[in-house]
Structures are given as C-alpha cells and as structure tokens.
Amino acid sequence: MKSSNYTVKNLKDTFGVSGRLDSEYYQEKYDKLFEKLSSNNCDKLSDLVTIKKSIEPEVQAIRQKEHRL
C-alpha cells in the first residue's frame, strides 16, 4: 500500500502571495528548494531576464486542428 504524501497550506499564504493554485507548485520538495536558494543569496530569474509567455507547440497544433474543423 502506498503512503499518502500531502501538504496543508493556508490560502492567504499561498495563492495570496504567488497567485497559483496548482498542487504541483506547493509540494514540500519545492519549499525545501526555495529555502535552500534563499539561503545562498541567489537572484530571482525575473530579476535577471524579461520573461514572456511563449507559444507551446502542442497547444498551438491542437488549436489549429480545431480551427480547421
């Protein structure tokens, strides 16, 4: 039998801060990663580059196919 692995978070401290609701983002492994990065004085990627939303090829192909129907 598999053991359950879950994390309980406060909405105010999660979505209220990050704007994200996806469960993947709130896994304990990422909390540990961000904690480790913070303790090493790393720059945030958004402070180094301009991040633009890109086109995802798979999604674009599906939309083109739907448009043809």
mmJSON file of the N, C-alpha and C atoms, coordinates in Angstrom:
{"data_MODEL":{"atom_site":{
"group_PDB":["ATOM","ATOM","ATOM","ATOM","ATOM","ATOM","ATOM","ATOM","ATOM","ATOM","ATOM","ATOM","ATOM","ATOM","ATOM","ATOM","ATOM","ATOM","ATOM","ATOM","ATOM","ATOM","ATOM","ATOM","ATOM","ATOM","ATOM","ATOM","ATOM","ATOM","ATOM","ATOM","ATOM","ATOM","ATOM","ATOM","ATOM","ATOM","ATOM","ATOM","ATOM","ATOM","ATOM","ATOM","ATOM","ATOM","ATOM","ATOM","ATOM","ATOM","ATOM","ATOM","ATOM","ATOM","ATOM","ATOM","ATOM","ATOM","ATOM","ATOM","ATOM","ATOM","ATOM","ATOM","ATOM","ATOM","ATOM","ATOM","ATOM","ATOM","ATOM","ATOM","ATOM","ATOM","ATOM","ATOM","ATOM","ATOM","ATOM","ATOM","ATOM","ATOM","ATOM","ATOM","ATOM","ATOM","ATOM","ATOM","ATOM","ATOM","ATOM","ATOM","ATOM","ATOM","ATOM","ATOM","ATOM","ATOM","ATOM","ATOM","ATOM","ATOM","ATOM","ATOM","ATOM","ATOM","ATOM","ATOM","ATOM","ATOM","ATOM","ATOM","ATOM","ATOM","ATOM","ATOM","ATOM","ATOM","ATOM","ATOM","ATOM","ATOM","ATOM","ATOM","ATOM","ATOM","ATOM","ATOM","ATOM","ATOM","ATOM","ATOM","ATOM","ATOM","ATOM","ATOM","ATOM","ATOM","ATOM","ATOM","ATOM","ATOM","ATOM","ATOM","ATOM","ATOM","ATOM","ATOM","ATOM","ATOM","ATOM","ATOM","ATOM","ATOM","ATOM","ATOM","ATOM","ATOM","ATOM","ATOM","ATOM","ATOM","ATOM","ATOM","ATOM","ATOM","ATOM","ATOM","ATOM","ATOM","ATOM","ATOM","ATOM","ATOM","ATOM","ATOM","ATOM","ATOM","ATOM","ATOM","ATOM","ATOM","ATOM","ATOM","ATOM","ATOM","ATOM","ATOM","ATOM","ATOM","ATOM","ATOM","ATOM","ATOM","ATOM","ATOM","ATOM","ATOM","ATOM","ATOM","ATOM","ATOM","ATOM","ATOM","ATOM","ATOM","ATOM"],
"id":[1,2,3,4,5,6,7,8,9,10,11,12,13,14,15,16,17,18,19,20,21,22,23,24,25,26,27,28,29,30,31,32,33,34,35,36,37,38,39,40,41,42,43,44,45,46,47,48,49,50,51,52,53,54,55,56,57,58,59,60,61,62,63,64,65,66,67,68,69,70,71,72,73,74,75,76,77,78,79,80,81,82,83,84,85,86,87,88,89,90,91,92,93,94,95,96,97,98,99,100,101,102,103,104,105,106,107,108,109,110,111,112,113,114,115,116,117,118,119,120,121,122,123,124,125,126,127,128,129,130,131,132,133,134,135,136,137,138,139,140,141,142,143,144,145,146,147,148,149,150,151,152,153,154,155,156,157,158,159,160,161,162,163,164,165,166,167,168,169,170,171,172,173,174,175,176,177,178,179,180,181,182,183,184,185,186,187,188,189,190,191,192,193,194,195,196,197,198,199,200,201,202,203,204,205,206,207],
"type_symbol":["N","C","C","N","C","C","N","C","C","N","C","C","N","C","C","N","C","C","N","C","C","N","C","C","N","C","C","N","C","C","N","C","C","N","C","C","N","C","C","N","C","C","N","C","C","N","C","C","N","C","C","N","C","C","N","C","C","N","C","C","N","C","C","N","C","C","N","C","C","N","C","C","N","C","C","N","C","C","N","C","C","N","C","C","N","C","C","N","C","C","N","C","C","N","C","C","N","C","C","N","C","C","N","C","C","N","C","C","N","C","C","N","C","C","N","C","C","N","C","C","N","C","C","N","C","C","N","C","C","N","C","C","N","C","C","N","C","C","N","C","C","N","C","C","N","C","C","N","C","C","N","C","C","N","C","C","N","C","C","N","C","C","N","C","C","N","C","C","N","C","C","N","C","C","N","C","C","N","C","C","N","C","C","N","C","C","N","C","C","N","C","C","N","C","C","N","C","C","N","C","C","N","C","C","N","C","C"],
"label_atom_id":["N","CA","C","N","CA","C","N","CA","C","N","CA","C","N","CA","C","N","CA","C","N","CA","C","N","CA","C","N","CA","C","N","CA","C","N","CA","C","N","CA","C","N","CA","C","N","CA","C","N","CA","C","N","CA","C","N","CA","C","N","CA","C","N","CA","C","N","CA","C","N","CA","C","N","CA","C","N","CA","C","N","CA","C","N","CA","C","N","CA","C","N","CA","C","N","CA","C","N","CA","C","N","CA","C","N","CA","C","N","CA","C","N","CA","C","N","CA","C","N","CA","C","N","CA","C","N","CA","C","N","CA","C","N","CA","C","N","CA","C","N","CA","C","N","CA","C","N","CA","C","N","CA","C","N","CA","C","N","CA","C","N","CA","C","N","CA","C","N","CA","C","N","CA","C","N","CA","C","N","CA","C","N","CA","C","N","CA","C","N","CA","C","N","CA","C","N","CA","C","N","CA","C","N","CA","C","N","CA","C","N","CA","C","N","CA","C","N","CA","C","N","CA","C","N","CA","C","N","CA","C","N","CA","C","N","CA","C","N","CA","C"],
"label_alt_id":[null,null,null,null,null,null,null,null,null,null,null,null,null,null,null,null,null,null,null,null,null,null,null,null,null,null,null,null,null,null,null,null,null,null,null,null,null,null,null,null,null,null,null,null,null,null,null,null,null,null,null,null,null,null,null,null,null,null,null,null,null,null,null,null,null,null,null,null,null,null,null,null,null,null,null,null,null,null,null,null,null,null,null,null,null,null,null,null,null,null,null,null,null,null,null,null,null,null,null,null,null,null,null,null,null,null,null,null,null,null,null,null,null,null,null,null,null,null,null,null,null,null,null,null,null,null,null,null,null,null,null,null,null,null,null,null,null,null,null,null,null,null,null,null,null,null,null,null,null,null,null,null,null,null,null,null,null,null,null,null,null,null,null,null,null,null,null,null,null,null,null,null,null,null,null,null,null,null,null,null,null,null,null,null,null,null,null,null,null,null,null,null,null,null,null,null,null,null,null,null,null,null,null,null,null,null,null],
"label_comp_id":["MET","MET","MET","LYS","LYS","LYS","SER","SER","SER","SER","SER","SER","ASN","ASN","ASN","TYR","TYR","TYR","THR","THR","THR","VAL","VAL","VAL","LYS","LYS","LYS","ASN","ASN","ASN","LEU","LEU","LEU","LYS","LYS","LYS","ASP","ASP","ASP","THR","THR","THR","PHE","PHE","PHE","GLY","GLY","GLY","VAL","VAL","VAL","SER","SER","SER","GLY","GLY","GLY","ARG","ARG","ARG","LEU","LEU","LEU","ASP","ASP","ASP","SER","SER","SER","GLU","GLU","GLU","TYR","TYR","TYR","TYR","TYR","TYR","GLN","GLN","GLN","GLU","GLU","GLU","LYS","LYS","LYS","TYR","TYR","TYR","ASP","ASP","ASP","LYS","LYS","LYS","LEU","LEU","LEU","PHE","PHE","PHE","GLU","GLU","GLU","LYS","LYS","LYS","LEU","LEU","LEU","SER","SER","SER","SER","SER","SER","ASN","ASN","ASN","ASN","ASN","ASN","CYS","CYS","CYS","ASP","ASP","ASP","LYS","LYS","LYS","LEU","LEU","LEU","SER","SER","SER","ASP","ASP","ASP","LEU","LEU","LEU","VAL","VAL","VAL","THR","THR","THR","ILE","ILE","ILE","LYS","LYS","LYS","LYS","LYS","LYS","SER","SER","SER","ILE","ILE","ILE","GLU","GLU","GLU","PRO","PRO","PRO","GLU","GLU","GLU","VAL","VAL","VAL","GLN","GLN","GLN","ALA","ALA","ALA","ILE","ILE","ILE","ARG","ARG","ARG","GLN","GLN","GLN","LYS","LYS","LYS","GLU","GLU","GLU","HIS","HIS","HIS","ARG","ARG","ARG","LEU","LEU","LEU"],
"label_asym_id":["A","A","A","A","A","A","A","A","A","A","A","A","A","A","A","A","A","A","A","A","A","A","A","A","A","A","A","A","A","A","A","A","A","A","A","A","A","A","A","A","A","A","A","A","A","A","A","A","A","A","A","A","A","A","A","A","A","A","A","A","A","A","A","A","A","A","A","A","A","A","A","A","A","A","A","A","A","A","A","A","A","A","A","A","A","A","A","A","A","A","A","A","A","A","A","A","A","A","A","A","A","A","A","A","A","A","A","A","A","A","A","A","A","A","A","A","A","A","A","A","A","A","A","A","A","A","A","A","A","A","A","A","A","A","A","A","A","A","A","A","A","A","A","A","A","A","A","A","A","A","A","A","A","A","A","A","A","A","A","A","A","A","A","A","A","A","A","A","A","A","A","A","A","A","A","A","A","A","A","A","A","A","A","A","A","A","A","A","A","A","A","A","A","A","A","A","A","A","A","A","A","A","A","A","A","A","A"],
"label_entity_id":["1","1","1","1","1","1","1","1","1","1","1","1","1","1","1","1","1","1","1","1","1","1","1","1","1","1","1","1","1","1","1","1","1","1","1","1","1","1","1","1","1","1","1","1","1","1","1","1","1","1","1","1","1","1","1","1","1","1","1","1","1","1","1","1","1","1","1","1","1","1","1","1","1","1","1","1","1","1","1","1","1","1","1","1","1","1","1","1","1","1","1","1","1","1","1","1","1","1","1","1","1","1","1","1","1","1","1","1","1","1","1","1","1","1","1","1","1","1","1","1","1","1","1","1","1","1","1","1","1","1","1","1","1","1","1","1","1","1","1","1","1","1","1","1","1","1","1","1","1","1","1","1","1","1","1","1","1","1","1","1","1","1","1","1","1","1","1","1","1","1","1","1","1","1","1","1","1","1","1","1","1","1","1","1","1","1","1","1","1","1","1","1","1","1","1","1","1","1","1","1","1","1","1","1","1","1","1"],
"label_seq_id":[1,1,1,2,2,2,3,3,3,4,4,4,5,5,5,6,6,6,7,7,7,8,8,8,9,9,9,10,10,10,11,11,11,12,12,12,13,13,13,14,14,14,15,15,15,16,16,16,17,17,17,18,18,18,19,19,19,20,20,20,21,21,21,22,22,22,23,23,23,24,24,24,25,25,25,26,26,26,27,27,27,28,28,28,29,29,29,30,30,30,31,31,31,32,32,32,33,33,33,34,34,34,35,35,35,36,36,36,37,37,37,38,38,38,39,39,39,40,40,40,41,41,41,42,42,42,43,43,43,44,44,44,45,45,45,46,46,46,47,47,47,48,48,48,49,49,49,50,50,50,51,51,51,52,52,52,53,53,53,54,54,54,55,55,55,56,56,56,57,57,57,58,58,58,59,59,59,60,60,60,61,61,61,62,62,62,63,63,63,64,64,64,65,65,65,66,66,66,67,67,67,68,68,68,69,69,69],
"pdbx_PDB_ins_code":[null,null,null,null,null,null,null,null,null,null,null,null,null,null,null,null,null,null,null,null,null,null,null,null,null,null,null,null,null,null,null,null,null,null,null,null,null,null,null,null,null,null,null,null,null,null,null,null,null,null,null,null,null,null,null,null,null,null,null,null,null,null,null,null,null,null,null,null,null,null,null,null,null,null,null,null,null,null,null,null,null,null,null,null,null,null,null,null,null,null,null,null,null,null,null,null,null,null,null,null,null,null,null,null,null,null,null,null,null,null,null,null,null,null,null,null,null,null,null,null,null,null,null,null,null,null,null,null,null,null,null,null,null,null,null,null,null,null,null,null,null,null,null,null,null,null,null,null,null,null,null,null,null,null,null,null,null,null,null,null,null,null,null,null,null,null,null,null,null,null,null,null,null,null,null,null,null,null,null,null,null,null,null,null,null,null,null,null,null,null,null,null,null,null,null,null,null,null,null,null,null,null,null,null,null,null,null],
"Cartn_x":[0.832,0.0,0.885,0.547,1.303,0.944,1.936,1.646,1.23,0.327,-0.123,0.89,1.151,2.078,1.38,1.038,0.336,0.84,0.528,0.933,-0.294,-0.447,-1.557,-0.997,-1.605,-1.157,-2.342,-2.082,-3.082,-3.263,-4.507,-4.781,-4.153,-4.227,-3.667,-2.158,-1.491,-0.032,0.428,-0.485,-0.117,-0.636,-1.897,-2.48,-2.383,-2.554,-2.466,-1.097,-0.07,1.306,1.745,1.495,2.018,1.018,-0.281,-1.294,-1.478,-0.937,-1.013,-1.874,-2.629,-3.461,-3.1,-2.12,-1.771,-1.021,-1.418,-0.853,0.632,1.068,2.478,3.39,2.983,3.786,4.006,3.082,3.134,3.677,4.364,4.964,6.118,6.302,7.336,8.732,8.995,10.326,10.646,9.614,9.851,10.059,9.357,9.603,11.065,11.571,12.971,13.927,13.593,14.432,14.494,13.33,13.294,14.008,13.889,14.586,16.103,16.552,17.989,18.496,17.727,18.128,18.192,17.204,17.172,18.374,18.795,19.923,21.263,21.275,22.508,22.586,21.704,21.732,21.674,20.78,20.606,19.644,19.857,18.928,17.734,16.575,15.399,15.582,15.109,15.214,14.55,13.416,12.698,13.484,14.476,15.343,16.475,16.708,17.816,17.384,16.166,15.68,14.22,13.753,12.342,11.686,10.711,10.043,8.778,8.669,7.494,6.816,5.507,4.769,5.086,5.447,5.772,4.632,4.703,3.705,4.154,3.246,3.545,3.155,4.105,3.831,2.654,2.543,1.459,0.098,0.006,-1.247,-1.583,-0.589,-0.809,-1.313,-0.768,-1.202,-2.65,-3.029,-4.411,-5.36,-5.006,-5.862,-6.012,-4.925,-5.011,-5.926,-5.826,-6.667,-8.133,-8.434,-9.807,-10.347,-9.498,-9.916,-10.327,-9.643,-9.945,-11.263,-11.729,-12.963,-14.177],
"Cartn_y":[-1.173,0.0,1.248,2.209,3.451,4.376,5.066,6.05,7.364,8.069,9.366,10.431,11.313,12.4,13.688,14.502,15.727,16.86,18.085,19.275,20.143,20.682,21.58,22.995,23.887,25.275,26.2,27.387,28.416,29.18,29.394,30.076,31.465,32.176,33.527,33.522,32.488,32.402,31.764,31.251,30.587,31.382,31.2,31.9,33.409,33.875,35.306,35.886,35.063,35.507,35.205,33.977,33.543,33.681,33.675,33.714,32.368,31.317,29.977,29.059,28.183,27.208,25.773,25.569,24.201,23.478,22.252,21.482,21.169,21.035,20.73,21.798,23.042,24.164,24.109,23.526,23.545,22.268,21.453,20.247,20.628,19.816,20.082,20.188,19.413,19.461,20.857,21.586,22.937,23.921,23.713,24.55,24.433,23.212,22.975,23.616,23.507,24.094,25.612,26.262,27.719,28.181,27.394,27.715,27.662,26.645,26.488,27.619,27.956,29.04,30.37,30.616,31.865,31.987,30.881,30.92,31.103,30.941,31.09,32.404,33.34,34.665,34.628,33.837,33.735,34.809,35.258,36.192,35.433,36.099,35.519,35.641,34.661,34.688,35.944,36.33,37.514,38.807,38.792,39.958,40.005,38.899,38.809,38.925,38.48,38.473,38.902,39.246,39.522,38.23,37.78,36.52,36.823,36.229,36.405,35.064,35.076,33.84,33.388,32.135,31.593,30.724,30.386,29.504,28.07,27.244,25.836,25.095,24.465,23.822,22.85,22.049,21.071,21.766,22.787,23.524,24.239,24.815,25.512,24.543,23.341,22.342,21.937,21.773,21.405,22.52,23.747,24.885,24.988,24.765,24.813,23.712,22.525,21.402,21.713,22.268,22.625,23.691,24.629,25.716,25.189,24.127,23.545,22.783,22.346,21.549,22.361],
"Cartn_z":[0.0,0.0,0.0,-0.841,-0.929,0.228,0.738,1.781,1.126,1.779,1.27,1.645,0.706,0.949,0.539,1.509,1.192,2.069,1.635,2.359,2.572,3.753,4.053,4.105,3.326,3.265,3.493,3.973,4.177,2.864,2.439,1.174,1.143,2.238,2.315,2.081,2.577,2.459,1.156,0.376,-0.875,-2.063,-2.39,-3.534,-3.361,-2.131,-1.858,-2.148,-2.077,-2.317,-3.748,-4.199,-5.502,-6.643,-6.327,-7.381,-8.056,-7.463,-8.063,-7.209,-7.889,-7.191,-7.531,-8.405,-8.806,-7.689,-7.444,-6.336,-6.525,-7.751,-8.032,-7.416,-7.523,-7.031,-5.521,-4.789,-3.328,-2.699,-3.459,-2.897,-1.966,-0.931,0.07,-0.551,-1.606,-2.227,-2.761,-3.225,-3.729,-2.584,-1.466,-0.285,0.125,0.144,0.52,-0.486,-1.769,-2.814,-2.673,-2.516,-2.39,-1.122,-0.059,1.189,0.978,0.285,0.013,-0.895,-1.923,-2.818,-2.072,-1.227,-0.458,0.467,1.041,1.976,1.262,-0.061,-0.832,-1.596,-1.265,-1.867,-3.397,-3.948,-5.398,-5.896,-7.117,-7.743,-8.3,-8.307,-8.948,-10.456,-11.187,-12.641,-13.203,-12.623,-13.106,-12.887,-11.998,-11.801,-12.825,-13.516,-14.466,-15.919,-16.212,-17.595,-17.637,-18.827,-19.037,-19.496,-18.739,-19.055,-19.843,-21.019,-21.867,-22.049,-22.138,-22.373,-23.79,-23.915,-25.233,-25.733,-26.979,-27.581,-27.363,-26.894,-26.696,-27.969,-28.666,-29.954,-29.926,-28.885,-28.819,-28.73,-27.914,-27.766,-29.066,-29.706,-30.967,-32.029,-32.104,-33.083,-32.839,-31.593,-31.26,-31.673,-31.399,-31.767,-33.28,-34.023,-35.481,-35.999,-35.416,-35.821,-35.537,-34.371,-34.014,-34.951,-35.342,-36.223,-37.601,-38.061,-39.375,-39.382,-38.223,-38.144,-38.324],
"occupancy":[1.0,1.0,1.0,1.0,1.0,1.0,1.0,1.0,1.0,1.0,1.0,1.0,1.0,1.0,1.0,1.0,1.0,1.0,1.0,1.0,1.0,1.0,1.0,1.0,1.0,1.0,1.0,1.0,1.0,1.0,1.0,1.0,1.0,1.0,1.0,1.0,1.0,1.0,1.0,1.0,1.0,1.0,1.0,1.0,1.0,1.0,1.0,1.0,1.0,1.0,1.0,1.0,1.0,1.0,1.0,1.0,1.0,1.0,1.0,1.0,1.0,1.0,1.0,1.0,1.0,1.0,1.0,1.0,1.0,1.0,1.0,1.0,1.0,1.0,1.0,1.0,1.0,1.0,1.0,1.0,1.0,1.0,1.0,1.0,1.0,1.0,1.0,1.0,1.0,1.0,1.0,1.0,1.0,1.0,1.0,1.0,1.0,1.0,1.0,1.0,1.0,1.0,1.0,1.0,1.0,1.0,1.0,1.0,1.0,1.0,1.0,1.0,1.0,1.0,1.0,1.0,1.0,1.0,1.0,1.0,1.0,1.0,1.0,1.0,1.0,1.0,1.0,1.0,1.0,1.0,1.0,1.0,1.0,1.0,1.0,1.0,1.0,1.0,1.0,1.0,1.0,1.0,1.0,1.0,1.0,1.0,1.0,1.0,1.0,1.0,1.0,1.0,1.0,1.0,1.0,1.0,1.0,1.0,1.0,1.0,1.0,1.0,1.0,1.0,1.0,1.0,1.0,1.0,1.0,1.0,1.0,1.0,1.0,1.0,1.0,1.0,1.0,1.0,1.0,1.0,1.0,1.0,1.0,1.0,1.0,1.0,1.0,1.0,1.0,1.0,1.0,1.0,1.0,1.0,1.0,1.0,1.0,1.0,1.0,1.0,1.0,1.0,1.0,1.0,1.0,1.0,1.0],
"B_iso_or_equiv":[0.0,0.0,0.0,0.0,0.0,0.0,0.0,0.0,0.0,0.0,0.0,0.0,0.0,0.0,0.0,0.0,0.0,0.0,0.0,0.0,0.0,0.0,0.0,0.0,0.0,0.0,0.0,0.0,0.0,0.0,0.0,0.0,0.0,0.0,0.0,0.0,0.0,0.0,0.0,0.0,0.0,0.0,0.0,0.0,0.0,0.0,0.0,0.0,0.0,0.0,0.0,0.0,0.0,0.0,0.0,0.0,0.0,0.0,0.0,0.0,0.0,0.0,0.0,0.0,0.0,0.0,0.0,0.0,0.0,0.0,0.0,0.0,0.0,0.0,0.0,0.0,0.0,0.0,0.0,0.0,0.0,0.0,0.0,0.0,0.0,0.0,0.0,0.0,0.0,0.0,0.0,0.0,0.0,0.0,0.0,0.0,0.0,0.0,0.0,0.0,0.0,0.0,0.0,0.0,0.0,0.0,0.0,0.0,0.0,0.0,0.0,0.0,0.0,0.0,0.0,0.0,0.0,0.0,0.0,0.0,0.0,0.0,0.0,0.0,0.0,0.0,0.0,0.0,0.0,0.0,0.0,0.0,0.0,0.0,0.0,0.0,0.0,0.0,0.0,0.0,0.0,0.0,0.0,0.0,0.0,0.0,0.0,0.0,0.0,0.0,0.0,0.0,0.0,0.0,0.0,0.0,0.0,0.0,0.0,0.0,0.0,0.0,0.0,0.0,0.0,0.0,0.0,0.0,0.0,0.0,0.0,0.0,0.0,0.0,0.0,0.0,0.0,0.0,0.0,0.0,0.0,0.0,0.0,0.0,0.0,0.0,0.0,0.0,0.0,0.0,0.0,0.0,0.0,0.0,0.0,0.0,0.0,0.0,0.0,0.0,0.0,0.0,0.0,0.0,0.0,0.0,0.0],
"pdbx_formal_charge":[null,null,null,null,null,null,null,null,null,null,null,null,null,null,null,null,null,null,null,null,null,null,null,null,null,null,null,null,null,null,null,null,null,null,null,null,null,null,null,null,null,null,null,null,null,null,null,null,null,null,null,null,null,null,null,null,null,null,null,null,null,null,null,null,null,null,null,null,null,null,null,null,null,null,null,null,null,null,null,null,null,null,null,null,null,null,null,null,null,null,null,null,null,null,null,null,null,null,null,null,null,null,null,null,null,null,null,null,null,null,null,null,null,null,null,null,null,null,null,null,null,null,null,null,null,null,null,null,null,null,null,null,null,null,null,null,null,null,null,null,null,null,null,null,null,null,null,null,null,null,null,null,null,null,null,null,null,null,null,null,null,null,null,null,null,null,null,null,null,null,null,null,null,null,null,null,null,null,null,null,null,null,null,null,null,null,null,null,null,null,null,null,null,null,null,null,null,null,null,null,null,null,null,null,null,null,null],
"auth_seq_id":[1,1,1,2,2,2,3,3,3,4,4,4,5,5,5,6,6,6,7,7,7,8,8,8,9,9,9,10,10,10,11,11,11,12,12,12,13,13,13,14,14,14,15,15,15,16,16,16,17,17,17,18,18,18,19,19,19,20,20,20,21,21,21,22,22,22,23,23,23,24,24,24,25,25,25,26,26,26,27,27,27,28,28,28,29,29,29,30,30,30,31,31,31,32,32,32,33,33,33,34,34,34,35,35,35,36,36,36,37,37,37,38,38,38,39,39,39,40,40,40,41,41,41,42,42,42,43,43,43,44,44,44,45,45,45,46,46,46,47,47,47,48,48,48,49,49,49,50,50,50,51,51,51,52,52,52,53,53,53,54,54,54,55,55,55,56,56,56,57,57,57,58,58,58,59,59,59,60,60,60,61,61,61,62,62,62,63,63,63,64,64,64,65,65,65,66,66,66,67,67,67,68,68,68,69,69,69],
"auth_comp_id":["MET","MET","MET","LYS","LYS","LYS","SER","SER","SER","SER","SER","SER","ASN","ASN","ASN","TYR","TYR","TYR","THR","THR","THR","VAL","VAL","VAL","LYS","LYS","LYS","ASN","ASN","ASN","LEU","LEU","LEU","LYS","LYS","LYS","ASP","ASP","ASP","THR","THR","THR","PHE","PHE","PHE","GLY","GLY","GLY","VAL","VAL","VAL","SER","SER","SER","GLY","GLY","GLY","ARG","ARG","ARG","LEU","LEU","LEU","ASP","ASP","ASP","SER","SER","SER","GLU","GLU","GLU","TYR","TYR","TYR","TYR","TYR","TYR","GLN","GLN","GLN","GLU","GLU","GLU","LYS","LYS","LYS","TYR","TYR","TYR","ASP","ASP","ASP","LYS","LYS","LYS","LEU","LEU","LEU","PHE","PHE","PHE","GLU","GLU","GLU","LYS","LYS","LYS","LEU","LEU","LEU","SER","SER","SER","SER","SER","SER","ASN","ASN","ASN","ASN","ASN","ASN","CYS","CYS","CYS","ASP","ASP","ASP","LYS","LYS","LYS","LEU","LEU","LEU","SER","SER","SER","ASP","ASP","ASP","LEU","LEU","LEU","VAL","VAL","VAL","THR","THR","THR","ILE","ILE","ILE","LYS","LYS","LYS","LYS","LYS","LYS","SER","SER","SER","ILE","ILE","ILE","GLU","GLU","GLU","PRO","PRO","PRO","GLU","GLU","GLU","VAL","VAL","VAL","GLN","GLN","GLN","ALA","ALA","ALA","ILE","ILE","ILE","ARG","ARG","ARG","GLN","GLN","GLN","LYS","LYS","LYS","GLU","GLU","GLU","HIS","HIS","HIS","ARG","ARG","ARG","LEU","LEU","LEU"],
"auth_asym_id":["A","A","A","A","A","A","A","A","A","A","A","A","A","A","A","A","A","A","A","A","A","A","A","A","A","A","A","A","A","A","A","A","A","A","A","A","A","A","A","A","A","A","A","A","A","A","A","A","A","A","A","A","A","A","A","A","A","A","A","A","A","A","A","A","A","A","A","A","A","A","A","A","A","A","A","A","A","A","A","A","A","A","A","A","A","A","A","A","A","A","A","A","A","A","A","A","A","A","A","A","A","A","A","A","A","A","A","A","A","A","A","A","A","A","A","A","A","A","A","A","A","A","A","A","A","A","A","A","A","A","A","A","A","A","A","A","A","A","A","A","A","A","A","A","A","A","A","A","A","A","A","A","A","A","A","A","A","A","A","A","A","A","A","A","A","A","A","A","A","A","A","A","A","A","A","A","A","A","A","A","A","A","A","A","A","A","A","A","A","A","A","A","A","A","A","A","A","A","A","A","A","A","A","A","A","A","A"],
"auth_atom_id":["N","CA","C","N","CA","C","N","CA","C","N","CA","C","N","CA","C","N","CA","C","N","CA","C","N","CA","C","N","CA","C","N","CA","C","N","CA","C","N","CA","C","N","CA","C","N","CA","C","N","CA","C","N","CA","C","N","CA","C","N","CA","C","N","CA","C","N","CA","C","N","CA","C","N","CA","C","N","CA","C","N","CA","C","N","CA","C","N","CA","C","N","CA","C","N","CA","C","N","CA","C","N","CA","C","N","CA","C","N","CA","C","N","CA","C","N","CA","C","N","CA","C","N","CA","C","N","CA","C","N","CA","C","N","CA","C","N","CA","C","N","CA","C","N","CA","C","N","CA","C","N","CA","C","N","CA","C","N","CA","C","N","CA","C","N","CA","C","N","CA","C","N","CA","C","N","CA","C","N","CA","C","N","CA","C","N","CA","C","N","CA","C","N","CA","C","N","CA","C","N","CA","C","N","CA","C","N","CA","C","N","CA","C","N","CA","C","N","CA","C","N","CA","C","N","CA","C","N","CA","C","N","CA","C","N","CA","C","N","CA","C"],
"pdbx_PDB_model_num":[1,1,1,1,1,1,1,1,1,1,1,1,1,1,1,1,1,1,1,1,1,1,1,1,1,1,1,1,1,1,1,1,1,1,1,1,1,1,1,1,1,1,1,1,1,1,1,1,1,1,1,1,1,1,1,1,1,1,1,1,1,1,1,1,1,1,1,1,1,1,1,1,1,1,1,1,1,1,1,1,1,1,1,1,1,1,1,1,1,1,1,1,1,1,1,1,1,1,1,1,1,1,1,1,1,1,1,1,1,1,1,1,1,1,1,1,1,1,1,1,1,1,1,1,1,1,1,1,1,1,1,1,1,1,1,1,1,1,1,1,1,1,1,1,1,1,1,1,1,1,1,1,1,1,1,1,1,1,1,1,1,1,1,1,1,1,1,1,1,1,1,1,1,1,1,1,1,1,1,1,1,1,1,1,1,1,1,1,1,1,1,1,1,1,1,1,1,1,1,1,1,1,1,1,1,1,1]
}}}
